[in-house]
Amino acid sequence: MSSPALSRQEERAVSRSVDLQRLRADFPILRLKVNGKPLAYLDNAASSEMPQPVLDRLIRYQTQEHSNIHRAVHYLSETATAAYEGARSKIQKFINALESREVIYTRGTTDAVNLVMHGYGRAFLKEGDEIIISQLEHHSNIVPWQMLRDEKGCKLRVIPCNDAGELLLDEYESLFNARTKLVAVTHVSNALGTVNPVKRMIATAHSHGVPVLVDGAQAVPHLEIDVRDLDCDFYCFSGHKMFGPTGIGILYGKASLLEQMHPYQGGGDMILSVTFEKTTYNVIPYKFEAGTPPIAAAIGLGAAVDYLTDVGMENIAAWEHELLAYATGQMEALPGVRIVGTARDKAAVLSFVVAGVHPHDVGTILNEEGVAVRTGHHCAQPVMQRFGIPATARASFAFYNTFEEIDQLMAGIRRVQKMFG
Ligand SMILES: Cc1ncc(COP(=O)(O)O)c(C=O)c1O
């Protein structure tokens, strides 16, 4: 699939958004064949692929720049430190944070949510306090708050959703009371693709004096994110879902909140001074970055941000919109296939069930056709419970996907139906 033939529709879309052929050539993994078929990689919500400039940056770092950071005056340490801090500044600009000290490196979204649970929740919430989450959350934005609930005697309140997978905003408003201390909500649902109106939800929370954490894991690869425009208090995302490496993620937090918060882990680099009697903590962001961080991954994430900026988030959003509309139309026209999650505002996720066939069987047969989709509960079991199903198959798109790959998916589904029909 190094240079797939483009349909007329694709050519029209490409000429006004992205140069698909050129972009695909940047991703060596997309040239793979799987089971003798061209790979159609439609599992981007789980993890996306890395373009050559990111791979090159990792190799350059490891071969010419590697040393530990912040700790020495020699050439390599200074070079590695400059690259690591330079990546932080790129990420700051990418999400329009006010200052680079508001950008904290974590291991990923899960780690970022846990950091806030420990540093903010454990420090400031007490028995009887309430946290609002939604029915659309990934387990990583549920379980940490349950742990806090069980430890502190807090209460979780859940915003329900309708049959399309849209949050019920009237119900959301009615959940606030004097005990509400935090809202933690996903920007984009990984299981359904719903884009939640987080800006409006943040304004509602702030009118009650309540801070908001946004899980942006599925939003950052698809939408232009401006944390100042959203006015969120915390925003969490993962490098490996935005064409960067695994093992790195970001917690954005407003400086005023981060400064009050307690450290998450203790160790080197997060201190200013240590005696056996007393430790003075470092300033933000270092207060939250104990020990040697994943330096290469952070620098790789900076390169991924450069790449996304070059392509242009508005171009990415426009092309993915076309992909989603095309795939939705194809799937709606196929009898025996039901799309789960039909919100008006959706990002590039298409969850579906095939009548009479378990999603794992759907995934297995699609794999035989070279099509990679995810099957299961997508770490969002409460979403599955809401829709009364154990699992779905999920195709999730990135800007390097094509209509041709969607046709390959549809042909695979037709084969599933034939085999089980
Ligand atoms: C919405 C959402 N939140 C959080 C996560 C967890 O991300 P990570 O495993 O990178 O920490 C995911 C991963 O699929 C996700 O989709």
The ligand as an SDF file (V2000), in Angstrom:
LIG
                    3D

 16 16  0  0  0  0  0  0  0  0999 V2000
  -10.3670    8.0070   26.2720 C   0  0  0  0  0  0  0  0  0  0  0  0
   -9.1420    7.3110   26.7940 C   0  0  0  0  0  0  0  0  0  0  0  0
   -8.6680    7.6530   27.9920 N   0  0  0  0  0  0  0  0  0  0  0  0
   -7.5740    7.0860   28.5060 C   0  0  0  0  0  0  0  0  0  0  0  0
   -6.9030    6.0970   27.8430 C   0  0  0  0  0  0  0  0  0  0  0  0
   -5.6890    5.4810   28.4620 C   0  0  0  0  0  0  0  0  0  0  0  0
   -4.5580    5.8310   27.7420 O   0  0  0  0  0  0  0  0  0  0  0  0
   -3.1440    5.1820   28.1070 P   0  0  0  0  0  0  0  0  0  0  0  0
   -3.3640    3.6950   28.0810 O   0  0  0  0  0  0  0  0  0  0  0  0
   -2.2520    5.6500   27.0030 O   0  0  0  0  0  0  0  0  0  0  0  0
   -2.7470    5.6730   29.4410 O   0  0  0  0  0  0  0  0  0  0  0  0
   -7.3680    5.6830   26.6030 C   0  0  0  0  0  0  0  0  0  0  0  0
   -6.7010    4.5820   25.8780 C   0  0  0  0  0  0  0  0  0  0  0  0
   -7.3000    3.9170   25.0500 O   0  0  0  0  0  0  0  0  0  0  0  0
   -8.5120    6.3130   26.0580 C   0  0  0  0  0  0  0  0  0  0  0  0
   -8.9920    5.9600   24.8700 O   0  0  0  0  0  0  0  0  0  0  0  0
  1  2  1  0
  2  3  1  0
  2 15  2  0
  3  4  2  0
  4  5  1  0
  5  6  1  0
  5 12  2  0
  6  7  1  0
  7  8  1  0
  8  9  2  0
  8 10  1  0
  8 11  1  0
 12 13  1  0
 12 15  1  0
 13 14  2  0
 15 16  1  0
M  END
$$$$
